Amino acid sequence: MNVLKAFFRKKRNTPKQKDQTEFKETSAGKIMRDIYLNKKWGGKKHDFYSGFGSHSRKVVKPYVKAIRRFFDSHQNKFVVCDIGCGDFNVGSQLVNFTSAYKAVDVVDELIVRNRNLYKNEKLTFDCVDIIKDKLPEGDCVLIRQVLQHLSNDDIEKVLPKLQKFKYAVVTEHLPKKEFTANMDKSTGASIRLSRGSGVVLHKPPFNLKAKKNTELVRKYYNKGVIVSTLYEF
């Protein structure tokens, strides 16, 4: 009887262990493709869907307003790089306020879809793995609720690439109250909020050095607060 119990216990545990191993060894591109194709961020009726945070007017409207105001505060229009552009519901509202808008994401099918759906002479879409690949040139980089899905190791690989821009606007979903920043996690669909943490680049272990960092906008949403921080390098 003890042998049978041990057998069935092992059988129940094996699939979970196998899934965790496969997920850990999968590249960021495959992970993100799986998230979109299997609707892990919702949007069952959409072909690609970047989550409620990219579609809720309560979140998107103040963000777009703040970014437009920042763009307009400079005499010359920026060349903007939007990394992790997702389904482009947000970025599409910013293109006309720039001199050029370079949108990138790691999912091939998503980039093809965006190219077919959004047409503008200022706008380009390219498939780029921000962890492994070089980022396009520009004045300002936007990275909106992307780092929160990455492990600390993967974030560390992205940070030096952000510093080649004059400006970086980083948006993250954070706890409402005091919290320990930058708890580690595996790269994937989840974020640190459920563990009472969130990504803050100028805090340990990242300690991002910038000439200045300024909060552009914050919006309380879904048990936390979405904060956009402007880093000037």
Residue pairs with C-beta under 8 A, 6 or more apart in sequence:
23 31
23 186
23 188
24 186
26 34
27 129
28 106
28 129
28 131
28 150
28 154
28 187
29 106
29 107
29 129
31 187
31 188
31 189
32 105
32 106
32 107
33 106
33 107
33 108
33 109
34 40
35 41
35 188
35 189
36 48
36 49
36 107
36 109
36 110
37 109
39 49
40 189
41 49
41 50
41 51
41 52
41 189
42 49
42 51
42 52
43 49
43 51
43 55
46 87
47 113
48 86
48 87
48 107
48 109
48 110
48 113
49 55
49 87
50 86
50 87
50 89
51 86
51 145
52 59
52 222
53 59
53 145
53 173
53 221
53 222
53 226
54 60
54 86
54 87
54 89
54 90
54 144
54 145
55 89
56 221
58 219
58 221
59 219
59 221
59 226
60 89
60 90
60 93
62 217
62 219
63 90
63 144
63 171
63 217
63 219
63 226
63 228
64 90
64 93
64 94
65 217
66 216
66 217
66 228
67 94
67 97
67 142
67 169
67 216
67 228
68 94
68 97
70 169
70 216
70 230
71 77
71 78
71 94
71 97
71 98
71 140
72 97
76 99
77 97
77 98
77 99
78 98
78 99
78 138
78 139
78 140
78 167
79 98
79 99
79 100
79 102
79 137
79 138
79 139
79 140
80 94
80 98
80 100
80 101
80 102
80 138
80 139
80 140
80 141
80 142
81 102
81 104
81 135
81 136
81 137
81 138
81 140
81 141
81 142
81 165
82 91
82 94
82 101
82 102
82 103
82 104
82 141
82 142
82 143
82 144
83 104
83 105
83 128
83 130
83 135
83 141
83 142
83 143
83 146
84 104
84 105
84 106
84 130
84 143
84 144
84 145
84 146
85 91
85 103
85 104
85 105
85 114
85 125
86 105
86 110
87 110
87 114
88 103
88 114
88 117
88 118
90 144
91 101
91 103
91 142
92 118
94 101
94 142
95 101
95 118
95 120
95 122
95 123
96 120
96 122
98 122
99 122
100 122
100 124
100 138
101 120
101 122
101 123
101 124
102 124
102 126
102 136
102 138
103 114
103 123
103 124
103 125
103 126
104 111
104 125
104 126
104 127
104 128
104 130
104 135
104 136
105 111
105 114
105 125
105 127
105 128
106 127
106 128
106 129
106 130
107 127
108 127
111 125
111 126
111 127
114 125
115 125
118 125
126 136
128 135
128 136
130 143
130 146
130 158
130 161
131 150
131 154
131 157
131 158
132 157
134 161
135 141
135 161
135 164
138 165
139 165
139 166
139 167
140 165
140 166
140 167
140 168
140 169
141 162
141 165
141 167
141 168
141 169
142 168
142 169
142 171
143 158
143 162
143 168
143 169
143 170
143 171
144 169
144 171
144 228
145 171
145 172
145 173
145 191
145 226
147 155
147 158
147 170
147 172
147 199
147 201
148 172
148 173
148 191
148 192
148 193
148 198
148 199
149 187
149 188
149 189
149 190
149 191
150 158
150 187
151 184
151 185
151 186
151 187
152 182
152 184
152 185
152 205
152 206
154 187
155 199
155 201
155 206
156 206
159 201
159 206
159 208
162 168
162 170
162 208
162 231
162 233
163 208
163 209
163 233
165 233
166 232
166 233
167 230
167 231
167 232
167 233
168 210
168 230
168 231
168 233
169 216
169 228
169 229
169 230
169 231
170 201
170 228
170 229
170 231
171 226
171 227
171 228
171 229
172 198
172 199
172 200
172 226
172 227
172 229
173 191
173 193
173 198
173 221
173 222
173 224
173 225
173 226
174 193
174 198
174 199
174 200
174 224
174 225
174 226
174 227
175 193
175 196
175 197
175 198
175 224
175 225
176 220
176 223
176 224
176 225
179 196
179 197
179 198
180 196
180 197
181 197
181 198
181 199
181 200
181 203
181 204
182 192
182 197
182 198
182 199
182 200
182 203
182 204
182 205
182 206
183 192
183 195
183 196
183 197
185 191
185 192
185 195
191 198
192 198
192 199
193 223
193 224
198 224
200 206
201 208
201 229
201 231
202 208
202 209
202 210
202 213
202 231
208 231
210 231
210 232
210 233
211 232
211 233
212 230
212 231
212 232
213 229
213 230
213 231
213 232
214 229
214 230
214 232
215 227
215 228
215 229
215 230
216 228
216 229
216 230
217 227
217 228
218 225
218 226
218 227
218 228
219 225
219 226
